[in-house]
Amino acid sequence: MNSSRRQFLAASTVAGASLVLPGVAAATPNLVRRDRPGLPSGIMSGDVTANSAVVWSRTDRRARLVVDVTSHGRFDRAIRLRGPITGPDDDFTAQLPLKGLRPGQRYDYRISFEDSSGRRGESLEGSFSTPGRNRGLSFVWTGDTAGQGYGINPEFGGMAAYRAMHDTRPDFFLHSGDNIYADGPIAAEVKVADGTIWKNVVTEQVSKVAETLAEYRGRYKYNLLDGNVRDLYAEVPIISQWDDHETVNNWYPGEILADDRYTEKRVDVLAARARKAFLEYLPMEHAGRGRIYRTVSYGPLLDIFCLDMRTYRDTNPKPGVSGSVALLGAEQAAWLVREVAASKATWKVIASDMPLGLLVPDGTEIEAVANGLPGAPGGREHEIAWVLSQFKRRKVRNTIWLTADVHYCAAHHYDPSRAAFTDFDPFWELVAGPINAGTFGPNALDSTFGPKVEFVKAADFPNQPPSGGNQFFGHVDIDPRTGVFTASLRDLHGTVLWTKDIHPAH
C-alpha cells in the first residue's frame, strides 16, 4: 500500500491475521449461496485513528474472517488478511484490527468468510478514511436507538434518522450510548398518544426483556436488520460507548432488580452478559480487561475521550447526599485528567454517556451527575468538580462535552461566573438524541456548575414517536486552517436547528 505497505503487513500480522499476497486476492462476486458463509448483519469499521482501524462482521456458521484492504480503490491490488475463526461462542461475529495504516488516506475494504474447505461466501464492501494533517474533519453524534418500543417501521422508511446522518458524509459517528434497549420489548404495534399506530418489524429475541446472552445479542442483530443503519456503518466508522439500556434501565453494580419481568434479578449477572454482547457486536480497540473507556486519537485537530459511567459507579444516591459518590470511579477519573492534559490535539471531546447539568432522576434517587440542588457539589457532582478543577490547574484548553441520554437536544454553556462551584474554566456541553426512540424533555438544569441553556428542542408530547420528526443528532465540522469547531444540532431530516462556531483558545 505504497510506502506504508510493508509496515501495514507486518503490523496486521502481529495483530493476529495471516495474509495472502496481492494478486491472489481476486474479486469475489457478491452472490449469496446458502452452501457458503453469508453476511446477515452487514459490515462495520470502528475506532479509526491515523494509523489503525478495526473492521467487523458476522457470518452464519463456523468460518474464518477474510478482509481485503486497498488504498488504490481497486480490489485486484488489495492486501488480503485472514482473521480469526468464529463460531457459536462469539455468535459468529469477528473483528480484525488493522495496524500500520497511512494518515490522511481513504481505505476500501471487503469482508467475507471462508469455511473449513476454504470456500468463500458472500462479500460486502466498505470504506473509511484515516485522519491526517492539513485536512478538516466532520463527525456526527447521538444516542438512544430502538427505545420505548419504537423499532424498525418499514412504513416510515426504517430508522430514517440514520440516513440523515449518513447524508452529511461524516468522517465518523460517535454513538453516545443506549445502542440498544435491552429492557424494552418491541411489539408489532405501538399505540401513540396522538392516536397513530407505529408498526414494527419484530423478532423473537426482542419480544421480551433481554436476560440471556442470546437475547442481548438479538438486540444488536435486530438493529442491523435496518438498511439505513447498515448503509451508514459500511461507509462511516463508529466510536461506541454504552449507557444503561445496553443492560437494564438505570443500573448500577450490585443492584438486585425488583422488576417482575425478570427471572434473573442480579444486575451483575445481566451486565456481564450485556458487556459480552456489546464487545462482540461493536468494533473497537480494546484497552485491556474488556475496558470500554478509552481514547480515540483523530489527528492533530481532535482527540475523543470515551467515558464509561456505568461500570464503576456507586449505588444511585439520594439528592441530599453531600459526600462524594462515584460515577467514573477514581481510576477512570484519574485516567481522564491525565489523558486530556497530555493531549496535543486542538480539541478535546469528552464523550460522556450522561449529561453533567441536567437532572436525571431514578425514582427518588439520582441517576446522572446533577442532584437538582443549588449550591456546593454533592454526591456525584464531587467527582466532576475534581475533574473540572484539574483541567483548569493543568491549563487544559478547548474541551467540549458531548452527550445524549435524555431524548432531546440542547446546547449548554458552563461558566464559573454563574456557578456555585467556581474552580473551572468555561466550556460547552452539547446534547443530542434520540436517533430512533421516544422523545421527551426538557429536563431541569442544576446550577452548581453555572450552566446556561443556549438552545433546546424537545418533544411536542411525552414519548413522541420518531414519526413526529423530533429525532436529533449533532454534527461537527472542524476547519483545518483556523481550528474553528462548528457544531450544529439537527432533526430527523437533517435540518439545522442551531449552530455555533466555537473558536479555539491558544
N, C-alpha and C positions, 0 to 999 in steps of 0.2 A: 504494500500500500504506500508506494512512493518511498520517501526517505524513512518513514516510521515502520515500514513493513516488517523488518526483522525484529524490532522491539515489540511490535504487536504480536507476532507469532510466539516469541519467547514468553511474554507476559501472560498471554492467554493459555499457553500450555501449562505454565505454573499454576494457573487458576483452576486446573483440573480438566482441561479439554485435550483430546487428541485431535490431530489435524490431518487433512489431506491437501496436497499442494494444489494451487490454482491450475486450471486446465482439466483436472479430474472432475471438478465441480460443474458438471453440465447442467443446463437449465432443466427444471422439472416441471412439466405441465401441471397446472392446478386442477387435477382431476380427482374427485373423491371416489375411492374404491373401498368397498366395505371389507375387502380382504387385506387391507393395508391400514396403517395408523392414520386416524383422522385428527382434525384440529377443531373440536367442538366449541372452544371458548376463545378463539382468536389468538392474538399475539400482543405483547407489550414490551416496552423498554422502560427503564426507570433509573433514578439516581445518576443521571448523566453528569459528568464533570468534563474538564478539559482533556483528560486522558483516559477516562473509563466510562463504562455503562454496564447495565445488567439487562439481559433480554430474557423473556419468559414466554412459555406457552403451556398448553395442556393437551394431552392426547387421550385416546380411549382404550388403551391396552398397554401392556408392558412393552416399552420401547426406549430407544436411545434418542436424545435430543440431537438434532443436526442443525447447525447455523452456518449459513453462507453470508459473508460480510464483504462489502466492497465500498471503496470511496470513489470509484470510477463511474458509478451509475450503470455498470454492466456486470451482470452476474457470470458471464463467461470469463471474467477476470477476478472473480471473487476468491477469497480465502474460505476454505471450509473447515469448520470446527465441529468436532463431535463431543458433545457434553455428557451429562450423567444419564444413566438408565433410570427411568422412573417406573413406578408400579403402584399398587394399592396403598402402600404405606405413605405415599406422597399425594394420593388422589390423582395420580398420573400427571401431576404438574412437574415442571422442571425449569430451572433458571441457570443461566450461564453468565458469569462476569466476563466482560471484555476489557482487557488492560492494554496499555501502550497505544492508545488512540492519539491522533494528532489534534491539537487545539484548532478551533475555527474551521472544522471540516464537517461536511454532510456525509453520513454513512447510510447506506441502504443495507438491509439485512433480510434474509429469507429463512424462515423456520420450517422444519419438517421433523418427522421422527422416522426412525428405521427399526424394523422388527428384528427378531433374532436371526432371521435369514438374510439380513442386510437389505431388505426391500423398503424403499422409502414410500411414504404415503403422501397425503395432501400437503401442500405447501402454501404459505402466505407470506407476503412481503410487507415490510415496514421500513421506517426511516427515523433518524434523529440527527441532530447537529450538535457538535461539541462547542462550548463557548470558546471564544478567542479574543485576542486584543483587537482594538480598533473596530469592533463591531458592536452594535447595540443588541439589546435582548428584550424580549417581552415574555410575559407569562400570565396565566390565569390562576385564580384560586377560588375555592368554595368548599362546601361540605354538605352532609346530610342527603344521602341517596337512598331512595325507596323507603321513606319513613311514613308513619301514620297510615299504613295500608295503601299508599299510592305507589304502585309498581309500574310495570310496563303496560301502557294503554295504547294498543295499535291504532285505535280511532283518533288518538291525539298525536300520532307520529312517534310513539315511544317516548324515551327520555329526551325530549326535544331540546332542553337547555344544554345538553352535551353538544348538540350540533351547533348551537350559538357560540359556545366556547371554541369549538373547532374552527368555526368560520373566521375567528380572529387570527388564526395561524400563529399560535404562540410557540415559543421555544420549549416550554414545559408546562405542566399542570400540577399545581400543589393541591392535593386533597387534604383538607384540614381536619378530617375525622368524620366518624359516622359513615364509613364507606358502605356499610350495610346496616340494617335494623334487625338484628337477630331476635329482638324481643317483640317485634311487631308482625303478627301474621298478615299475610296478603291473601285476601279473598277475591272471588271473581268479580264482585261488585262492591262499591263503596257508596253509600247514600250520603251526599254532601248537604251541608246546612242550607245551601241556596236552592235545594230541590233537584239538582242534577245528579246523575249517576256516573261515577267513574268506573270504568271497566278494566280489569287486569288480566294479563296472562298469568296463569297460576301453575306452579309445580308442587309436587307433594312435599318437598323439603321446605317450602316457605309457608305452608298451610298452618303451622303451629309455631310456638316459640322454639328457638333453637336451644337444644340441650346436648345432644350428641355431637361428636366431631363431624359426622356425616351431615347433620343439619346445619352446622356452621359453614361447612364447605358449600352446602347447597345454596346459601345466600349469595356467595360470590358468583357461583355458576349462574344463578338467576340473573344478576345484573349484566352478566356477559352474554345473555341472550339478546340484549338490545343492540341493534345495529349502530345507533348513534354512539354508544359507549365504545363498541369495538372499533369503529372507524377512528375515533379520537385516539384511542390507545395505540393503534397501529402507527400513527404519524406523530404523536405528541408524547414525549416521555412523562412519566408520572413520578411525583415525590409524595409518598404516602405517610400519613400519621394515623393513629387511632384515637378514639374517644370512648364514650361509654357504650354506644349501641352495637359496637362490634362484639360485645359480650352481653350486657343487660343494662337497662336504664339506671344511671346514677351510681354505678357500682364502685365499691372500694374493697381493698384486700381484707379478707377475714369476714366479710359480710355473710350473713345467713338470711336467705330470702324468706319473706312471708307472703309469697305470691303463689296462689293455688294452681296456677297454670304450670308450675314447675314441679317435677318429681325430684330432680336434683336441686337441692336448696343451697349447697355450698358454692359460693361465688368463686372461690379459689379454684375449684374443680372446673367450673364453667369457663373461667378466664384462661386456664391452661389450654383447653380445647380451642377457645376463640383465638388465642395467640398463635397456635399451630396453623389454623386455617388462614389467619391474616398473613403470616410469613410465607405460607405456601402460595397464596394467590396474588401477591403483590410483589413486583420485582424491586429489590432494594439491596444496597450494600450493607451487609450486617456488621455492626460494630463489635460483635462478640457477645456471648451469653444470651443470644437472642434479643439483644438490646434494640429498642425502637428509637430512642432519642439518638440523634446523630447530626453531623454537619455535612451538608452537600455544598461544595465549593463550585460556584458557577462563573469562574473567571474573575478578572480584576474589578468588575463592576458590582458583583453580588456574591455573598455567602448566605446560605439558608441554614438556620439552626432549628431543627425539628424537635419539638418537646414531646414528652410523654407525661401527661398529667393524670394518668390512671394508675400505673404500676406501683408507684412509691408513695401514694397519698395515705394519710391517716383517715380514720373514720370521719364521715361528714359531720362537721361541728354545728352546735347551736350558734345563732347570730351573736350572742353576747359573750362568747369565749374571747378572753383578752390575750391569753398566751398564744405562742406560736403553734400552728397546726400544719403539718407537712402537706404539700401538694406536689412539688417536684422532688422532694427529698434532698438531704444535704449533699449527696454525691452528685446528683444531676444539677442542682443549683450551682455548685462549685464548678462543674464542667461548663455550664453555660457562661458564667462570668469569665472563666479562663479562655474559652474558645472565642468569644466575642471580642474580648480585649486583645487577643492575638491576631485577629482578622486584619488583613491588609486590603480587603475589598472596600470599595467606596460605600456600599450599602450593606447593612447587616439586617436581614429579615429574621425576626423571631417568629417562627411558625408555631403559634400557640393554639392548642385544640380547644381552649376555653378563653372567653374574654376576661380582661382584668377588672374593668369598672362596672360591668353590668351585673345586677343581682340575679343569680340563677339559683332558686331555692330547690331543695329536695324535701318536700313536705315542710316540716318545721325546722329542718336543718339547712346548711349551706352547701351547695354543690360545687360552685366555682371559687373565685377569689374573693369578690366583694361580699361583705356581710350586711350591707344595707344601712350601716350605722355611720353617721358623720364622726369626724374626729380622728384620733390616732389609730394606726393599724391594729387590727385584732384578728386572731385566727390565722387564716391562710394569707392575709394581707402582709403579715410579717415577712414571709419568705420573699414575696415580690418586692417589698420595700428594701430588703437587703440587696437583692439583685440590682434594682434601680440605683441605689446609692453606690454600689460597687462600680457600676458603669460610669457614674459621674466621677468617682475617685480615680478611676483608671483612664479618664479622659476619652471615653468611647464616644464616637460621633456617628450620627446617621443611622440610628436604629428605627425600624418600623415593625410594629407588631401586627401580624395578620392572623385572623381567626374566623371561626364560623360558629356552630353550636346552637345559636339562639333563633334560627329560622327567620331572619330578616336581615336587611343590610343597613349599615351605619358607618359614619366616619366620626371618630372621637379624637380631639386634641387634648393632651395632658400637659398641664403647666403648673409648676410649683407655686406660682403667684396666686392660684385659685385653691391650693391644696392644704389639707391639714398636715400631711407629711410632705416636707419640702426639700429633702436631700436628694434631688434628682434633676436631670436636665429635661426640657420639654421633648415630647415625642408624639407620634401618631399611632393610633390603633384603628385598623380598618376591618370591618365585619362584613362577611358575605355568606350567602346561603339562604334557603336550601336550594339544591340543584334538582331534586325530584322528590319532594316531600311536602307535608303540610306547612303552610306559612303562618307565623304567629307574630307577636311583638306589638309595640316595643316594650322592652324591659326597663325597670327603674335603674337609674345611674347613681352610683355611690360616689361621694365627694372626696373620699380620703386622698386620692392622688390627683385631684383637680381636673377631672375630665370635662370637656365641653362638647356637646353634640353639634357638629357642623352640618351633618346631613343624616336623615333617617327615612327609610321607606319600609313599611311593614305590611301586614295583612289587612285586607278590607274587612275580614271577619276571622275569628279564630279557626285554625286548621283549614285555611283556604287551600283548595287543591291546585296542582300545577296549572290546570286549565285556566285559572284566574290570571295568569301572567306574572304573578309576583314570586317568581323564582329568580334568584340573584347570584351573580358571580362577580368577582373583582378581576380587573385587568391592569397590568403594569407594563409600562414601556420605559426603558432606561436609555437615555441618549448617550452614545459613546464619547461625544465631544465635550458636552457640558456636565454630564453626570446627573442631569435632572431626572428625577423619579416621578413619572407621570402616572398617577393612579386614577382609576375610574371604577365606579360601581355600575353594573349593568343588569338588565332584566332578562326574562325568558327569551326575548327576541334579539338580545344583544344591544338594545337601545341604551345609550349612555345616560344615566340618571344624575350622576355627579362626577366631577373630575377635579383634580388638583395637581399642579406642578410643585413638587417639593424639591427645593434646591439643596444640594449637599453643603454641609458646613466643613470648613477646612481648618 
